[in-house]
Amino acid sequence: MTNLLEFMGVPQEERFTELQKKDFDTIITTIRKDLAEENFHITQEFFSNGYLIRDDHKIWIFYVKECPDWRFGVWIDNWGIWASKRQNTTDEDYYQIQTFAQHENYIDKFKPSVSTLLVKEQLYKGDVNKYNQDFHWAQEERKRMFRYIRDFPALAWYQDTHYTDLKFEYVSLEKAQKEFEESEKERLASEDDYEQQKKEEYDFVASILKKKYKRYKILYDSNSFPCYTVIIEDEKLRQWNDFLTDEEEKQLKKIRSKHNKYNGACFMNNALYVKSINEVEDENN
């Protein structure tokens, strides 16, 4: 990562230091304590050292037992140096701490800039040691956000998915609950439809491969598009190439057309030819 940062022109002083990592641990430990005091229990969590390419912030992503189907994030940005340079000031460096939440089933981009359920604060680096001792306004705001999601999940969902602030727009609990239930019904029906589409496409492609090739694999990755990748063994070729005839591809598209147009394709008409199928690692095996 260091070489990449150098390539991107990020100065050394703007990257994380051991002291900053220690500061981050202090901040996160304080947030954990605040949640525990409100009887919120973290069930899963993981860390990342950057969104996209720049290593300029630490990301903590986690899930809470009392708020099912919600994903929470804390971004700790090392923005003090940049802000001082942009504003041509000599202000002390600070961290920007952003705690945010989005409903797991409706996430497009998981980051603070597209989250309406957000608590943002700035903390001067010299005050980090006091962060877990002194009361600060964001502490109560953060607790209030978690309580709001726990106690009024439909309203929180409405605010999240409609990208609105309910401080300035009145929405009744009944309206939010009705829209949430209708949206969930449509989402679940769409997911069921996609699962059926995946099965039909898989069965069709597998039957074609079985007739044509002695050795092949179909790899699945739920996070990729399309979700299936075809691997075919060939002694001479080692490249991507079409594996369906024009007529077979028309049949595959016909299967796809019976389902929701937003589902997308499960297969593309290309396969990776390899010298040995054993070279290919299958995550499902």
N, C-alpha and C positions, 0 to 999 in steps of 0.2 A: 504493500500500500504506500510505503514511503516514496518509492520511485515514481509511482503514479502521481502522488501529490506534488513532487518536484516537477514532473512533466507538466502538470496543470498550473504550475506557478504559484502554489500556495506556500507562503513563507514559513520557515521553521517555527517562528514565534507564534503562528496562528494555529499550530497543531496542538494536540493534547500533550500535556506534560504529566509526570507522575503525580505532581501536586494537584493538578486538575482532576485526575482520575480519583484521587482521594476525596476531593471536594464532591465529586459526583456521588461517590458512595455515601458520604454524609447526608447529601440531599435526599437520596433514595431511601436511606434508612429512616430519615425523618418522615417521609411520606408513608412508608410502611407502618410506622408507629401511629400516625394519624388515622390510618384506615383501621388498624387493630383496635384503637380506642372506640371506633364506631361499630365494632363487631363485623367488619368486612374481612373476608378470608380469601386470600389469593390462592387460586387453584393451579394456574399455569403461568409461566413467565419466561421471557427470553430477552436477550440484549442484542443490540446492533450498534456498530460504530459509525454509521453514516447512512443517509438516504441518498440513493443514486451513487454519486462518485466521490464527493468530498467528505473527508474525515473531520468535519467541523462540529459535530455534535454527537452526543450519546443518546441512544433511544432505548427506552425500557417499555416493553409491551407485555401486558398481563391480562388475566381474566379473573373475575371475582365471583365467588359462589352465589352471593346474594343478588347478583345482576346477570342472570343467565342470558346468553346470546349477545352480550355486549363485549366489545374489545376496548381496552383502555391503553393509552400510551402516555409516556412522559418523555418529552424532548428537552434535553439540557444543551443549549447552544452556547458555544464560545464566541459570543458576538461583540464583546466589549471592544476589542482592538479595531474591528471593522467599523463599528459605530463611531468611535473616536476619530478615525481617519476620514470617514465620510463627512462628519460634521465639523471636522477641523477643530476639535476640542482636545483638551487634555484630561477628560474625565477618567476616573478610575475604571479599570476593566470590570465588566460584570458578566454574569451568566443570565441568559433568558430561559426560564423554566416554563414549559407549556404542558399542562395536563389536559388531556382531551379524551373523548369517547365517541364511538360510532357503533351502530347496530351491526353485528357480525354478518347478518344475511343481506345487508344492503350497502356494503362497502364498495366504493369505486376506487378512491385513492385514500389511503390511511395516513393522513398527516394533518397537522393543526390548521393549516390554511383553508381546508375545506370542512372544518368541523365547527358546528355552532355550539356544541357542548364543550366549552373550552375555558380554562383558567390560565391566564398568562401573568407572569410576574418577572421582575428583574431583581437580581440579587448581586450586590457588589461582592467581589471575591474576598475582600477583607472581612466580610460578615458571615462567611460560611460557617465558622465555628459556633456562631450564635444561633444558627438556623434551627438546630434541634433543641434550643433552650428557650428562646423568646417567642412570644405569640406574634404571628404575622397575619395580615389580612387574608392572604391567599390560602392560608391554612383552613380557615372557616369556609371560604368560597369553594375549596376543593371538597371538603366534607359535604357541603350543601349539594354539590353536583352529584356525588355518589348517592346521597339520600334521595334526591329527586329521581334518579334513574331507578333506584330500588322501589320506591313507593308509587311512582307514576310512570311506569314503563311505556305506556301507550303515548302519553304526552311527550316523553323524551324521544320516542321513535318518530313522532310527528315533527318535532323540532329538528331532529337529525336529518330525516329524509326530505323534508320540505325546505331545508336550509333557511330556517326562519328563527327569529328570536321571539319567544312567547311573551317577553316583557312588553312588546309593542304590538302584538297581534293576539286577540282573544280567540282561543279555541277551547271548546268545551271538552271535558273528559269523555263524554259520550261520543262526540264526533271523532275524536282521536282514536278511541277504542274501536269504533265501527270501521274507520279507514284502515286501521292496523289489521283487523281480522280479515277484511276483504283483500288486502294486499298479501297477507300470509297465505290465504287460500289460493290466490293466483300464483304466488311464488312456488308453493308446494306442488300445484298442478303442473307448472312449467318444469320443475325438477323431475317429477314422475315421467313427464313426456320425454325429457332429455335422456333419462335412464333407459326408457324403451327404445329411443332412437339409437343410443349407443349399442344396445343389444342387437338390434336389427342390422345395423351397419357391421358390427363385429362378425355376426354369423355369416353375413353375405361375403365379406372379404376373406374370412377364414376358409369358407368353402372354395373360393377361387384359388387361394394359395395352396390348399391341399391338393387340388388337381394339377397344379403347374409345377410345384417345387417339392423337393424331398425334404429340405430343411429350411425352416423359417421361424421367426419369432414376431410376436406382436407385443410391443411394449406400451404400457399405459402410464400416463402422468396426468393427474387431475389438474395440475397447475399450468399445463401447456396447451397451446392451441395449434393444430388439433390435438386431441388427447391421446390418440393412438399413433404409434410409429411402427412401420413395417421394416423388418430386417430379413434379407434373403441371402442365402449362401450361394456363392458363385466362385469358381476357381480362377476366373480371368478378370472379372470386373471388380472394382472397388470404388463405386461412385453412386450418387443418387440417380435414379432413373424411374420412368413410369413402369408400373407393374400391372396396370389394368388396360385392356383394350378400350377403344372408344365406346363400343357397345356396353361393356361392363361398367364403364364410368357413368354412362347414361342411366343404367339400372341403379347404381349407387345414389345418384342424384334424385332419382324417382323415389327411393326409400326416404331420403332426407326431406323431400318436398311434402311428405305427409305429416310432418311435425312442425312445431313452432319455428317460424322463420328466424327468430332471434337465437335459436339454439346454437347455430354454427355447425361446421363440419366436424365429424369425429375422425375422419381419414382424409388425407390428401393423396392424389394419385402419384406418389413417388415412394420408392423404397430404397434403402441403403443396401447395396450389394457388398458383401464381405467375403473374404477367403475362407473364414471359419466362423461359424455361428457361435462357437464357444468363446470368441473374443468379446462378445457383447454381453455386458452385465445387465441382468434383469432385476430391477428393484423388487419385483414381486416374488422372486425365488430366493 
